[in-house]
Amino acid sequence: MRKRIIGAFFSGLLILAGGSYLAGCATIEGAGKDLKKAGEAISDAARDASN
């Protein structure tokens, strides 16, 4: 019973997060730009960590 409640909670949270993401970038082009920025930030952080 507890696993079921936790699973439903996380499923709902995932749906809300996905909806917020899609609402934030209303177009596919906007989503691509957001993903590119995230990738660049990860690359920069990895580069800084290796120095």
PDB file of N, CA, C and O in Angstrom:
ATOM      1  N   MET A   1       0.825  -1.196   0.000  1.00  0.00           N
ATOM      2  CA  MET A   1       0.000   0.000   0.000  1.00  0.00           C
ATOM      3  C   MET A   1       0.872   1.263   0.000  1.00  0.00           C
ATOM      4  O   MET A   1       0.606   2.213  -0.737  1.00  0.00           O
ATOM      5  N   ARG A   2       1.913   1.257   0.835  1.00  0.00           N
ATOM      6  CA  ARG A   2       2.774   2.436   0.920  1.00  0.00           C
ATOM      7  C   ARG A   2       3.538   2.661  -0.386  1.00  0.00           C
ATOM      8  O   ARG A   2       3.695   3.800  -0.825  1.00  0.00           O
ATOM      9  N   LYS A   3       4.015   1.569  -1.013  1.00  0.00           N
ATOM     10  CA  LYS A   3       4.730   1.701  -2.282  1.00  0.00           C
ATOM     11  C   LYS A   3       3.825   2.294  -3.346  1.00  0.00           C
ATOM     12  O   LYS A   3       4.271   3.066  -4.195  1.00  0.00           O
ATOM     13  N   ARG A   4       2.578   1.935  -3.295  1.00  0.00           N
ATOM     14  CA  ARG A   4       1.621   2.417  -4.279  1.00  0.00           C
ATOM     15  C   ARG A   4       1.399   3.926  -4.141  1.00  0.00           C
ATOM     16  O   ARG A   4       1.307   4.640  -5.139  1.00  0.00           O
ATOM     17  N   ILE A   5       1.314   4.397  -2.906  1.00  0.00           N
ATOM     18  CA  ILE A   5       1.123   5.824  -2.657  1.00  0.00           C
ATOM     19  C   ILE A   5       2.360   6.602  -3.090  1.00  0.00           C
ATOM     20  O   ILE A   5       2.250   7.648  -3.730  1.00  0.00           O
ATOM     21  N   ILE A   6       3.522   6.095  -2.744  1.00  0.00           N
ATOM     22  CA  ILE A   6       4.769   6.763  -3.120  1.00  0.00           C
ATOM     23  C   ILE A   6       4.912   6.785  -4.640  1.00  0.00           C
ATOM     24  O   ILE A   6       5.307   7.799  -5.216  1.00  0.00           O
ATOM     25  N   GLY A   7       4.594   5.674  -5.282  1.00  0.00           N
ATOM     26  CA  GLY A   7       4.662   5.617  -6.744  1.00  0.00           C
ATOM     27  C   GLY A   7       3.722   6.606  -7.400  1.00  0.00           C
ATOM     28  O   GLY A   7       4.084   7.260  -8.378  1.00  0.00           O
ATOM     29  N   ALA A   8       2.510   6.718  -6.864  1.00  0.00           N
ATOM     30  CA  ALA A   8       1.546   7.674  -7.415  1.00  0.00           C
ATOM     31  C   ALA A   8       2.027   9.105  -7.207  1.00  0.00           C
ATOM     32  O   ALA A   8       1.861   9.957  -8.080  1.00  0.00           O
ATOM     33  N   PHE A   9       2.618   9.361  -6.056  1.00  0.00           N
ATOM     34  CA  PHE A   9       3.144  10.701  -5.773  1.00  0.00           C
ATOM     35  C   PHE A   9       4.228  11.079  -6.771  1.00  0.00           C
ATOM     36  O   PHE A   9       4.195  12.168  -7.345  1.00  0.00           O
ATOM     37  N   PHE A  10       5.191  10.181  -6.979  1.00  0.00           N
ATOM     38  CA  PHE A  10       6.280  10.483  -7.901  1.00  0.00           C
ATOM     39  C   PHE A  10       5.801  10.550  -9.348  1.00  0.00           C
ATOM     40  O   PHE A  10       6.340  11.324 -10.139  1.00  0.00           O
ATOM     41  N   SER A  11       4.809   9.760  -9.700  1.00  0.00           N
ATOM     42  CA  SER A  11       4.247   9.846 -11.049  1.00  0.00           C
ATOM     43  C   SER A  11       3.598  11.199 -11.270  1.00  0.00           C
ATOM     44  O   SER A  11       3.775  11.816 -12.321  1.00  0.00           O
ATOM     45  N   GLY A  12       2.850  11.659 -10.285  1.00  0.00           N
ATOM     46  CA  GLY A  12       2.223  12.971 -10.376  1.00  0.00           C
ATOM     47  C   GLY A  12       3.252  14.078 -10.447  1.00  0.00           C
ATOM     48  O   GLY A  12       3.101  15.036 -11.205  1.00  0.00           O
ATOM     49  N   LEU A  13       4.299  13.942  -9.652  1.00  0.00           N
ATOM     50  CA  LEU A  13       5.368  14.934  -9.649  1.00  0.00           C
ATOM     51  C   LEU A  13       6.053  14.996 -11.013  1.00  0.00           C
ATOM     52  O   LEU A  13       6.364  16.079 -11.510  1.00  0.00           O
ATOM     53  N   LEU A  14       6.284  13.837 -11.609  1.00  0.00           N
ATOM     54  CA  LEU A  14       6.902  13.777 -12.937  1.00  0.00           C
ATOM     55  C   LEU A  14       6.010  14.427 -13.992  1.00  0.00           C
ATOM     56  O   LEU A  14       6.502  15.138 -14.868  1.00  0.00           O
ATOM     57  N   ILE A  15       4.726  14.191 -13.911  1.00  0.00           N
ATOM     58  CA  ILE A  15       3.785  14.785 -14.862  1.00  0.00           C
ATOM     59  C   ILE A  15       3.773  16.306 -14.710  1.00  0.00           C
ATOM     60  O   ILE A  15       3.778  17.030 -15.706  1.00  0.00           O
ATOM     61  N   LEU A  16       3.757  16.788 -13.471  1.00  0.00           N
ATOM     62  CA  LEU A  16       3.769  18.236 -13.238  1.00  0.00           C
ATOM     63  C   LEU A  16       5.065  18.869 -13.727  1.00  0.00           C
ATOM     64  O   LEU A  16       5.045  19.946 -14.323  1.00  0.00           O
ATOM     65  N   ALA A  17       6.189  18.207 -13.478  1.00  0.00           N
ATOM     66  CA  ALA A  17       7.480  18.738 -13.923  1.00  0.00           C
ATOM     67  C   ALA A  17       7.536  18.778 -15.450  1.00  0.00           C
ATOM     68  O   ALA A  17       8.001  19.759 -16.030  1.00  0.00           O
ATOM     69  N   GLY A  18       7.069  17.727 -16.091  1.00  0.00           N
ATOM     70  CA  GLY A  18       7.056  17.691 -17.556  1.00  0.00           C
ATOM     71  C   GLY A  18       6.156  18.765 -18.139  1.00  0.00           C
ATOM     72  O   GLY A  18       6.503  19.408 -19.129  1.00  0.00           O
ATOM     73  N   GLY A  19       5.003  18.955 -17.523  1.00  0.00           N
ATOM     74  CA  GLY A  19       4.088  20.000 -17.984  1.00  0.00           C
ATOM     75  C   GLY A  19       4.679  21.382 -17.823  1.00  0.00           C
ATOM     76  O   GLY A  19       4.537  22.232 -18.702  1.00  0.00           O
ATOM     77  N   SER A  20       5.339  21.608 -16.708  1.00  0.00           N
ATOM     78  CA  SER A  20       5.987  22.903 -16.470  1.00  0.00           C
ATOM     79  C   SER A  20       7.089  23.141 -17.492  1.00  0.00           C
ATOM     80  O   SER A  20       7.246  24.250 -18.002  1.00  0.00           O
ATOM     81  N   TYR A  21       7.843  22.102 -17.784  1.00  0.00           N
ATOM     82  CA  TYR A  21       8.927  22.220 -18.768  1.00  0.00           C
ATOM     83  C   TYR A  21       8.360  22.578 -20.139  1.00  0.00           C
ATOM     84  O   TYR A  21       8.877  23.464 -20.819  1.00  0.00           O
ATOM     85  N   LEU A  22       7.311  21.897 -20.533  1.00  0.00           N
ATOM     86  CA  LEU A  22       6.726  22.157 -21.849  1.00  0.00           C
ATOM     87  C   LEU A  22       6.063  23.522 -21.912  1.00  0.00           C
ATOM     88  O   LEU A  22       6.078  24.165 -22.961  1.00  0.00           O
ATOM     89  N   ALA A  23       5.485  23.972 -20.816  1.00  0.00           N
ATOM     90  CA  ALA A  23       4.869  25.298 -20.796  1.00  0.00           C
ATOM     91  C   ALA A  23       5.932  26.390 -20.829  1.00  0.00           C
ATOM     92  O   ALA A  23       5.706  27.466 -21.383  1.00  0.00           O
ATOM     93  N   GLY A  24       7.080  26.114 -20.239  1.00  0.00           N
ATOM     94  CA  GLY A  24       8.161  27.097 -20.193  1.00  0.00           C
ATOM     95  C   GLY A  24       8.773  27.350 -21.552  1.00  0.00           C
ATOM     96  O   GLY A  24       9.184  28.472 -21.849  1.00  0.00           O
ATOM     97  N   CYS A  25       8.838  26.349 -22.361  1.00  0.00           N
ATOM     98  CA  CYS A  25       9.374  26.535 -23.721  1.00  0.00           C
ATOM     99  C   CYS A  25       8.293  26.054 -24.677  1.00  0.00           C
ATOM    100  O   CYS A  25       8.165  24.859 -24.945  1.00  0.00           O
ATOM    101  N   ALA A  26       7.540  26.981 -25.173  1.00  0.00           N
ATOM    102  CA  ALA A  26       6.319  26.671 -25.902  1.00  0.00           C
ATOM    103  C   ALA A  26       6.554  26.037 -27.274  1.00  0.00           C
ATOM    104  O   ALA A  26       5.606  25.560 -27.899  1.00  0.00           O
ATOM    105  N   THR A  27       7.772  26.022 -27.741  1.00  0.00           N
ATOM    106  CA  THR A  27       8.024  25.453 -29.059  1.00  0.00           C
ATOM    107  C   THR A  27       9.129  24.405 -28.982  1.00  0.00           C
ATOM    108  O   THR A  27       9.879  24.353 -28.007  1.00  0.00           O
ATOM    109  N   ILE A  28       9.221  23.598 -29.983  1.00  0.00           N
ATOM    110  CA  ILE A  28      10.294  22.602 -30.069  1.00  0.00           C
ATOM    111  C   ILE A  28      11.638  23.309 -30.155  1.00  0.00           C
ATOM    112  O   ILE A  28      12.625  22.845 -29.584  1.00  0.00           O
ATOM    113  N   GLU A  29      11.679  24.415 -30.857  1.00  0.00           N
ATOM    114  CA  GLU A  29      12.921  25.185 -30.961  1.00  0.00           C
ATOM    115  C   GLU A  29      13.364  25.681 -29.585  1.00  0.00           C
ATOM    116  O   GLU A  29      14.547  25.638 -29.248  1.00  0.00           O
ATOM    117  N   GLY A  30      12.409  26.145 -28.807  1.00  0.00           N
ATOM    118  CA  GLY A  30      12.718  26.601 -27.450  1.00  0.00           C
ATOM    119  C   GLY A  30      13.224  25.466 -26.581  1.00  0.00           C
ATOM    120  O   GLY A  30      14.129  25.656 -25.769  1.00  0.00           O
ATOM    121  N   ALA A  31      12.644  24.291 -26.748  1.00  0.00           N
ATOM    122  CA  ALA A  31      13.098  23.129 -25.977  1.00  0.00           C
ATOM    123  C   ALA A  31      14.523  22.769 -26.368  1.00  0.00           C
ATOM    124  O   ALA A  31      15.336  22.428 -25.509  1.00  0.00           O
ATOM    125  N   GLY A  32      14.825  22.842 -27.637  1.00  0.00           N
ATOM    126  CA  GLY A  32      16.180  22.551 -28.104  1.00  0.00           C
ATOM    127  C   GLY A  32      17.195  23.531 -27.535  1.00  0.00           C
ATOM    128  O   GLY A  32      18.294  23.138 -27.146  1.00  0.00           O
ATOM    129  N   LYS A  33      16.828  24.795 -27.488  1.00  0.00           N
ATOM    130  CA  LYS A  33      17.727  25.803 -26.910  1.00  0.00           C
ATOM    131  C   LYS A  33      17.949  25.544 -25.423  1.00  0.00           C
ATOM    132  O   LYS A  33      19.067  25.672 -24.923  1.00  0.00           O
ATOM    133  N   ASP A  34      16.868  25.174 -24.713  1.00  0.00           N
ATOM    134  CA  ASP A  34      16.995  24.887 -23.291  1.00  0.00           C
ATOM    135  C   ASP A  34      17.917  23.697 -23.046  1.00  0.00           C
ATOM    136  O   ASP A  34      18.741  23.721 -22.132  1.00  0.00           O
ATOM    137  N   LEU A  35      17.776  22.661 -23.859  1.00  0.00           N
ATOM    138  CA  LEU A  35      18.625  21.481 -23.707  1.00  0.00           C
ATOM    139  C   LEU A  35      20.077  21.804 -24.045  1.00  0.00           C
ATOM    140  O   LEU A  35      20.998  21.293 -23.407  1.00  0.00           O
ATOM    141  N   LYS A  36      20.274  22.647 -25.041  1.00  0.00           N
ATOM    142  CA  LYS A  36      21.630  23.038 -25.414  1.00  0.00           C
ATOM    143  C   LYS A  36      22.294  23.803 -24.270  1.00  0.00           C
ATOM    144  O   LYS A  36      23.457  23.558 -23.950  1.00  0.00           O
ATOM    145  N   LYS A  37      21.562  24.721 -23.661  1.00  0.00           N
ATOM    146  CA  LYS A  37      22.102  25.487 -22.536  1.00  0.00           C
ATOM    147  C   LYS A  37      22.440  24.568 -21.363  1.00  0.00           C
ATOM    148  O   LYS A  37      23.465  24.745 -20.704  1.00  0.00           O
ATOM    149  N   ALA A  38      21.575  23.586 -21.105  1.00  0.00           N
ATOM    150  CA  ALA A  38      21.840  22.648 -20.016  1.00  0.00           C
ATOM    151  C   ALA A  38      23.096  21.839 -20.301  1.00  0.00           C
ATOM    152  O   ALA A  38      23.914  21.625 -19.406  1.00  0.00           O
ATOM    153  N   GLY A  39      23.254  21.392 -21.533  1.00  0.00           N
ATOM    154  CA  GLY A  39      24.449  20.642 -21.922  1.00  0.00           C
ATOM    155  C   GLY A  39      25.711  21.475 -21.794  1.00  0.00           C
ATOM    156  O   GLY A  39      26.746  20.977 -21.351  1.00  0.00           O
ATOM    157  N   GLU A  40      25.630  22.737 -22.179  1.00  0.00           N
ATOM    158  CA  GLU A  40      26.792  23.622 -22.056  1.00  0.00           C
ATOM    159  C   GLU A  40      27.155  23.846 -20.592  1.00  0.00           C
ATOM    160  O   GLU A  40      28.334  23.895 -20.240  1.00  0.00           O
ATOM    161  N   ALA A  41      26.149  23.980 -19.749  1.00  0.00           N
ATOM    162  CA  ALA A  41      26.406  24.180 -18.320  1.00  0.00           C
ATOM    163  C   ALA A  41      27.083  22.957 -17.716  1.00  0.00           C
ATOM    164  O   ALA A  41      27.993  23.087 -16.897  1.00  0.00           O
ATOM    165  N   ILE A  42      26.642  21.781 -18.118  1.00  0.00           N
ATOM    166  CA  ILE A  42      27.264  20.531 -17.625  1.00  0.00           C
ATOM    167  C   ILE A  42      28.703  20.447 -18.110  1.00  0.00           C
ATOM    168  O   ILE A  42      29.599  20.090 -17.344  1.00  0.00           O
ATOM    169  N   SER A  43      28.928  20.774 -19.376  1.00  0.00           N
ATOM    170  CA  SER A  43      30.292  20.741 -19.923  1.00  0.00           C
ATOM    171  C   SER A  43      31.202  21.723 -19.194  1.00  0.00           C
ATOM    172  O   SER A  43      32.344  21.398 -18.868  1.00  0.00           O
ATOM    173  N   ASP A  44      30.692  22.925 -18.941  1.00  0.00           N
ATOM    174  CA  ASP A  44      31.486  23.929 -18.235  1.00  0.00           C
ATOM    175  C   ASP A  44      31.819  23.471 -16.815  1.00  0.00           C
ATOM    176  O   ASP A  44      32.942  23.652 -16.346  1.00  0.00           O
ATOM    177  N   ALA A  45      30.841  22.881 -16.139  1.00  0.00           N
ATOM    178  CA  ALA A  45      31.066  22.406 -14.773  1.00  0.00           C
ATOM    179  C   ALA A  45      32.106  21.276 -14.761  1.00  0.00           C
ATOM    180  O   ALA A  45      32.951  21.213 -13.868  1.00  0.00           O
ATOM    181  N   ALA A  46      32.037  20.402 -15.744  1.00  0.00           N
ATOM    182  CA  ALA A  46      33.007  19.293 -15.822  1.00  0.00           C
ATOM    183  C   ALA A  46      34.404  19.834 -16.119  1.00  0.00           C
ATOM    184  O   ALA A  46      35.392  19.351 -15.566  1.00  0.00           O
ATOM    185  N   ARG A  47      34.482  20.826 -16.985  1.00  0.00           N
ATOM    186  CA  ARG A  47      35.759  21.430 -17.323  1.00  0.00           C
ATOM    187  C   ARG A  47      36.373  22.120 -16.082  1.00  0.00           C
ATOM    188  O   ARG A  47      37.571  21.998 -15.826  1.00  0.00           O
ATOM    189  N   ASP A  48      35.545  22.833 -15.333  1.00  0.00           N
ATOM    190  CA  ASP A  48      36.014  23.504 -14.123  1.00  0.00           C
ATOM    191  C   ASP A  48      36.465  22.507 -13.055  1.00  0.00           C
ATOM    192  O   ASP A  48      37.441  22.745 -12.343  1.00  0.00           O
ATOM    193  N   ALA A  49      35.753  21.405 -12.952  1.00  0.00           N
ATOM    194  CA  ALA A  49      36.077  20.388 -11.941  1.00  0.00           C
ATOM    195  C   ALA A  49      37.396  19.687 -12.256  1.00  0.00           C
ATOM    196  O   ALA A  49      38.105  19.249 -11.350  1.00  0.00           O
ATOM    197  N   SER A  50      37.721  19.584 -13.544  1.00  0.00           N
ATOM    198  CA  SER A  50      38.955  18.885 -13.912  1.00  0.00           C
ATOM    199  C   SER A  50      40.198  19.761 -13.758  1.00  0.00           C
ATOM    200  O   SER A  50      41.322  19.260 -13.775  1.00  0.00           O
ATOM    201  N   ASN A  51      39.993  21.065 -13.608  1.00  0.00           N
ATOM    202  CA  ASN A  51      41.133  21.992 -13.458  1.00  0.00           C
ATOM    203  C   ASN A  51      41.554  22.121 -12.034  1.00  0.00           C
ATOM    204  O   ASN A  51      42.494  22.857 -11.733  1.00  0.00           O
TER     205      ASN A  51
END
